[in-house]
Amino acid sequence: MSAGAMSAANSVPPQPLPQEVPMEATPAKSAPKKKPRGRPPKSQAKKQEKITDTMKVEKKPKRKIDRFKGTPESELLLRTLPDHLSPNLDIVIIGINPGLMAAYVGHHYPGPGNHFWKCIYMSRLIDRPMTAMDDFKLINYGIGFTNVVERTTPGSKDLSRKEMGEGAKILVGKLQKYQPRIAAFNGKSIYDAFSTVFFGKKLKKDFQFGQQPDLVPGTNTRIFVMPSSSARCAQFPRAQDKVQFYLRLKRLRNELKGIQEDREVEETDYSFDLIKAIEDAKRTKVKQEKNFDVDTCAGAHVHADPPAAGVAPGVVPGVAAAGAGDAPQPNWDNVFPPMDFVDHIPDITSQ
């Protein structure tokens, strides 16, 4: 190595040694925290997202049914419903006021859910099925129609008590003029308004449908109250629940007219006693055993009456004569096996 190279090597300053970086103290591991039991408070609970929050659901518009064939409701509210009245009727059916459908067709009780026309036929107040379009024909059966209020509304709730009170006074004027035998109120609320005005008393909770003790003021007309024929009548929702009152109305009419009723079908309270039924069935079986001899002829029970004149002993009436060696053949047109049903009745008396 030359002197110049050595001097150059000696002229390079020595590099400092890398200093050791002090290591940070690692914290001691703490014990794991226990999760609290039970449901988290509402503030910490995560709200579950609904599908509808992220997806927009379009609601289909409700289909509007044109019940009145384009006739606006405002026009129907101006219409009224004609009365069907004549002197000396048997029954006048009294409604509260015309609804929109009644005003549209111009006839009484036309709604498809109204039970009036079904009940009046089921009770045989009329002799053939009819509809609201035949309401004027009921005059021939001694039945008329009118309402307490003439004004048409979408529902009876749209009538005020004052309006119903004024209508009740007009109604009494009609009944005094035509003098029917019976004024039949088609609904409890209708008679309630009438009773409040003329008798000064509201109906009680234990009110009973049917004939009432009072008469229409100034007349000999009986008052009869029926449940509303509307299907929305909660107490009597079906036609078969209401027809009993139409039957009572018919009975009252017949009493006032002196008509003898057909008693072949009568209302009765029916109760069933199983123990008594079993005893009666056993007694019936004993009687059958006394009157019937069990013959093994094809398993039939053949009545063993004394032989008739001209019939040989041992020949059973109703059984065809048999040849030698042939089993006797019964005449099934004349043989009726008794119905022993005692053994088929379950014994539940010990349960």
Secondary structure, DSSP 4 states (H G I P E B T S, - for coil): --HHHHHHHHHSPPPPPPPPPPPPPPPPPPPPPPPPPSPPPTTTSPPPPPHHHHSPPPPPPPPPP-TTTT--HHHHTT-----B--TT-SEEEEES---HHHHHHTSSS--TT--HHHHHHHTTSSSS---GGGGGGGGGGTEEEEES--S--SSGGGS-HHHHHHHHHHHHHHHHHH--SEEEEESHHHHHHHHHHHTS-PPPTT---EEEEEE-TTS--EEEEE--SSTT-SSS-SHHHHHHHHHHHHHHHHHHHTPPP-TTS--------HHHHHHHHHHHHHHHHHH-EE--GGG-EE--PPPPTT--TTPPTTEE---TTPPPEE-TTT-------GGGS---TT-
